[in-house]
Amino acid sequence: MTFFFQWEFDYIDKDNNTILDTAEIDKVFDDALDFEPCLYGFLKSCDQNGREGIDKREWDFCFPVTGNRHINKLSYVIHWI
């Protein structure tokens, strides 16, 4: 599963600057927000440093690994995108 979350981050990060900016996040998750309104709050909670966007460290923090399993709050949403 770790590979999946790395891939997902890289897929969303179109400009490869290791930060998911607002436009990149909006482009991917706009449709999902209609079905999962709590997604906005979840992604906002990933922003630990208060700057625009979610950097790689923050993304990894939102999807922590415990043993061999991820605690994944977004797996359902990402799966359907």
VENZI-V906813 format. One line per field, one symbol per residue. ss: DSSP state (H for helix, E for strand, C for the rest). psi: psi as a letter, one per 40 degrees, with the letter a starting at -180 (. if undefined). burial: I if it has 9 or more other C-alpha atoms within 8 Angstrom, else O. Layout:
ss = ???
psi = ???
burial = ???
This chain:
ss = CHHHHHHHHHHHCCCCCCEECHHHHHHHHHHHHHHCCHHHHHHHHHCCCCCCCEEHHHHHHHCCEECCEECCCCHHHHHHC
psi = ddddddddddddgdefefhhidddddddeddddddgdeddddddedgdeeihihiddddddegihhbeiihheeddddde.
burial = OOOOIOOOIIOIIOOOOOIIIOOIIOOIIIOIIOOOIOIOOOOOOIIOOOOOIIIIOIIIOOIIIOOOOIOOOOOOIOOOO
